[in-house]
Amino acid sequence: MKRREFSLVASAAATGALTLGSSATWAQAAGFKEGKDYLKLSKQAPVSAPAGKVEVIEFFWYSCPHCNVFEPTFAAWKNAAPADVVVNRVPVAFNASFVPQQKLYYTLEGMNLLGTLHAKAFHAIHVERNRLATDDAIFEWAGKQGVDVAKFKEMYNSFTVSNQVRKATQLQQAYDVEGVPAMGVAGKYYTDGTKAGNMENVLRVVNALIVSSRKG
């Protein structure tokens, strides 16, 4: 979903994951062009992955319908990533109204609940029509998931989560994210469905950029 009302083609993302280990995928990735299918950043973005690892970031927003469609495919792709690829999700904030969902994500992460509740947050918003747009709505939802609400609130309002939200927004700005879902590679490259054509192609582009990043 573009910050300036764009429509992202994401239907292909529902067809299945593209794994990093497929030689056919690498062959298909050949020929993607800088400036068309992806951008090379003019300034290196911060990278948290250790030396010798390639960091890949998915920028997303829980309320984005395209992110919701892409999530199962991205999750499978993430799980198939080889040992030298570090894959992270980063929740975006195009304005202040996005911040509660940024805090939701980092609270789930801090409480080791992403595995069980990340997908359920998408389901709550896009299927159950619970917007999860305010602190109180998020607390109520967390309680219904069997989470200790007092501990959830403590984490949600913690300095740690506040700092993670700040860093997420800084990283979003460093990659100059135009819309979501979008992906960044190695602090050097940015792509999204508008550039690559659809989210399946985004993963192909990312696969190719990972290979390029391994070469230095």
SULWO-V721289 format. One record per pair of residues at least 6 apart in sequence whose C-alpha atoms are under 8 Angstrom apart, sorted by sequence separation. I is the first residue (numbers start at 1). GAP is how many residues later the second one is. If there is no record, write none. Layout:
i->I gap->GAP
i->I gap->GAP
This chain:
i->1 gap->6
i->2 gap->6
i->19 gap->6
i->32 gap->6
i->34 gap->6
i->49 gap->6
i->61 gap->6
i->62 gap->6
i->81 gap->6
i->92 gap->6
i->93 gap->6
i->108 gap->6
i->124 gap->6
i->125 gap->6
i->131 gap->6
i->132 gap->6
i->142 gap->6
i->143 gap->6
i->155 gap->6
i->184 gap->6
i->192 gap->6
i->193 gap->6
i->196 gap->6
i->1 gap->7
i->18 gap->7
i->48 gap->7
i->60 gap->7
i->124 gap->7
i->125 gap->7
i->142 gap->7
i->183 gap->7
i->184 gap->7
i->192 gap->7
i->47 gap->8
i->124 gap->8
i->182 gap->8
i->183 gap->8
i->193 gap->8
i->78 gap->9
i->93 gap->9
i->105 gap->9
i->108 gap->9
i->132 gap->9
i->175 gap->9
i->182 gap->9
i->183 gap->9
i->193 gap->9
i->196 gap->9
i->91 gap->10
i->92 gap->10
i->108 gap->10
i->139 gap->10
i->142 gap->10
i->182 gap->10
i->192 gap->10
i->91 gap->11
i->181 gap->11
i->182 gap->11
i->191 gap->11
i->175 gap->12
i->180 gap->12
i->181 gap->12
i->105 gap->13
i->139 gap->13
i->177 gap->13
i->179 gap->13
i->91 gap->14
i->139 gap->14
i->175 gap->14
i->191 gap->14
i->175 gap->15
i->191 gap->15
i->183 gap->19
i->189 gap->20
i->185 gap->21
i->183 gap->23
i->185 gap->24
i->186 gap->24
i->185 gap->25
i->186 gap->27
i->56 gap->29
i->58 gap->29
i->60 gap->29
i->62 gap->29
i->54 gap->30
i->55 gap->30
i->56 gap->30
i->57 gap->30
i->58 gap->30
i->59 gap->30
i->60 gap->30
i->61 gap->30
i->53 gap->31
i->54 gap->31
i->55 gap->31
i->56 gap->31
i->57 gap->31
i->58 gap->31
i->59 gap->31
i->60 gap->31
i->61 gap->31
i->101 gap->31
i->52 gap->32
i->53 gap->32
i->54 gap->32
i->55 gap->32
i->56 gap->32
i->57 gap->32
i->58 gap->32
i->59 gap->32
i->60 gap->32
i->61 gap->32
i->101 gap->32
i->53 gap->33
i->55 gap->33
i->57 gap->33
i->59 gap->33
i->100 gap->33
i->100 gap->34
i->104 gap->34
i->98 gap->35
i->100 gap->35
i->97 gap->36
i->49 gap->37
i->61 gap->37
i->100 gap->38
i->62 gap->39
i->61 gap->40
i->111 gap->41
i->111 gap->44
i->107 gap->45
i->110 gap->45
i->71 gap->48
i->107 gap->48
i->107 gap->49
i->106 gap->50
i->104 gap->52
i->103 gap->53
i->68 gap->54
i->107 gap->54
i->14 gap->55
i->18 gap->55
i->106 gap->55
i->10 gap->56
i->13 gap->56
i->14 gap->56
i->17 gap->56
i->9 gap->57
i->13 gap->57
i->16 gap->57
i->17 gap->57
i->20 gap->57
i->8 gap->58
i->11 gap->58
i->14 gap->58
i->15 gap->58
i->19 gap->58
i->68 gap->58
i->103 gap->58
i->106 gap->58
i->10 gap->59
i->14 gap->59
i->17 gap->59
i->18 gap->59
i->21 gap->59
i->62 gap->59
i->63 gap->59
i->103 gap->59
i->106 gap->59
i->10 gap->60
i->13 gap->60
i->17 gap->60
i->20 gap->60
i->21 gap->60
i->62 gap->60
i->19 gap->61
i->20 gap->61
i->21 gap->61
i->65 gap->61
i->19 gap->62
i->20 gap->62
i->63 gap->62
i->103 gap->62
i->1 gap->63
i->62 gap->63
i->63 gap->63
i->102 gap->63
i->1 gap->64
i->1 gap->65
i->1 gap->66
i->99 gap->66
i->63 gap->68
i->92 gap->76
i->93 gap->76
i->91 gap->77
i->92 gap->77
i->90 gap->78
i->92 gap->80
i->90 gap->82
i->3 gap->91
i->70 gap->111
i->59 gap->113
i->67 gap->113
i->66 gap->114
i->67 gap->114
i->66 gap->115
i->64 gap->116
i->59 gap->118
i->61 gap->119
i->60 gap->120
i->61 gap->120
i->59 gap->121
i->60 gap->121
i->59 gap->122
i->60 gap->122
i->58 gap->123
i->59 gap->123
i->58 gap->124
i->59 gap->124
i->46 gap->125
i->58 gap->125
i->59 gap->125
i->45 gap->126
i->57 gap->126
i->58 gap->126
i->56 gap->127
i->57 gap->127
i->46 gap->128
i->56 gap->128
i->57 gap->128
i->45 gap->129
i->56 gap->129
i->70 gap->129
i->44 gap->130
i->45 gap->130
i->55 gap->130
i->56 gap->130
i->43 gap->131
i->54 gap->131
i->55 gap->131
i->54 gap->132
i->55 gap->132
i->41 gap->134
i->47 gap->139
i->47 gap->140
i->46 gap->141
i->45 gap->142
i->44 gap->143
i->45 gap->143
i->44 gap->144
i->43 gap->145
i->41 gap->146
i->41 gap->147
i->40 gap->148
i->41 gap->148
i->40 gap->149
i->41 gap->149
i->39 gap->150
i->40 gap->150
i->38 gap->151
i->39 gap->151
i->38 gap->152
i->39 gap->152
i->38 gap->153
i->37 gap->154
i->38 gap->154
i->54 gap->156
i->38 gap->157
i->37 gap->158
i->38 gap->158
i->36 gap->159
i->37 gap->159
i->54 gap->159
i->36 gap->160
i->37 gap->160
i->54 gap->160
i->38 gap->167
i->37 gap->168
i->32 gap->173
i->3 gap->175
i->29 gap->175
i->2 gap->176
i->3 gap->176
i->28 gap->176
i->29 gap->176
i->2 gap->177
i->1 gap->178
i->2 gap->178
i->26 gap->178
i->29 gap->178
i->30 gap->178
i->1 gap->179
i->25 gap->179
i->29 gap->179
i->1 gap->180
i->26 gap->181
i->18 gap->182
i->25 gap->182
i->26 gap->182
i->10 gap->183
i->9 gap->184
i->8 gap->185
i->9 gap->185
i->13 gap->185
i->18 gap->185
i->8 gap->186
i->12 gap->186
i->13 gap->186
i->18 gap->186
i->11 gap->187
i->12 gap->187
i->13 gap->187
i->20 gap->187
i->9 gap->188
i->10 gap->188
i->11 gap->188
i->12 gap->188
i->9 gap->189
i->10 gap->189
i->8 gap->190
i->9 gap->190
i->10 gap->190
